[in-house]
Amino acid sequence: MRIFVLMLLLISLKSYSQHNQFTGTWSNENCKDCKKEYIFTIKIAQSYYQLFGIAEISSDKKEVNSGIMDVSGYVYRLGDKAHIEFKTKDGRSASGVLYVNEGALQFSKRSGNNLIPNEIILDKLY
């Protein structure tokens, strides 16, 4: 009986750790209550506790456009929070934290260049 309970516990922990909440394409493109000065799009793939992807900020204002940025990071153990870092081809970088909240991502900038907004809510496109 103990072995059976232990096996169930291990299986449930393994399946919980593989729940990739951050995988997908996220953007503020469909934001209804915000000013659309820019569109922030991030494409992330999650493999266990690692994150990889690309991000871009596009705008009518040329100084706001970021170009393609590389994204890397890791997911915290409980799986609802991740630390990510953005790097451009010219060496600029910034970092922030992603929180999963009811099917949306909340992004908060922590440090680095002014490549990215300080805070933003992202909806999953696909």
PyMOL commands that set and color helices and strands:
alter all, ss='L'
color gray80, all
select helices_A, chain A and resi 2-17
alter helices_A, ss='H'
color red, helices_A
select strands_A, chain A and resi 24-27+39-47+50-58+69-75+81-87+93-101+104-112+119-124
alter strands_A, ss='S'
color yellow, strands_A
deselect
rebuild
show_as cartoon
